[in-house]
Amino acid sequence: MPMLPAEFADLEPFAANWCLATEPERYAKRLASSMEEMQALYDAAFPRIEDSITYCDKFDWDDLPDDARALFHLMQSLVMVSFPVEVWSQPRVPDSGAAWAELIREPVV
């Protein structure tokens, strides 16, 4: 059963692994992923980001259908992998050692 709106069927191969509802889940997925996996998501989803925003903007946040919410979460994962893909060429922040920051509250969207 598809997770994403039909208009985004090309992104469906990424849905099961990258439609993650929270920042800690997305960060853990980034750290557990290879650069090849992140590059594949980036290459497929980045060209669709404007279409995704336009699609999700058709709905009120409180009435966002499940498939649109999944699309939104997929785009959040795209943001999570963008710096590793575009800048660092690795999942972790370079030269950060054992530093760790834990989000205790999700940002209001």
Phi, psi and omega in degrees: 000126181296143177266333187257160174302151183305327180296345183242030180302331179295340180264356183304324178302341181263347190299311185299327184265336189241353176276081186247132191283338185236157179298317178300322177295316181294320180294316179298320178296318178300313182295331181271356185261152174279163176297326179296318178296316180292322179296321179296315176299312181301311183297325181279318189272327184303316179295345183258004187296317179296318177299322180294317179297314179300317180297310183292330180292348178288346186242153168286145182304319182289343181246021182294121177299158183303320182291325177289322177296320177297319177298317177301314179295324176297319178292328174295322176294323175302315178300319182297327182266354187296316180293315175304320182284312187280330191237308193270334186059031176198152183293326182271157175290125182298147174057030179258357177054228181264014181301144182212135175234131181246126178282122181264350178211135179290144176295148177283127180247000000 
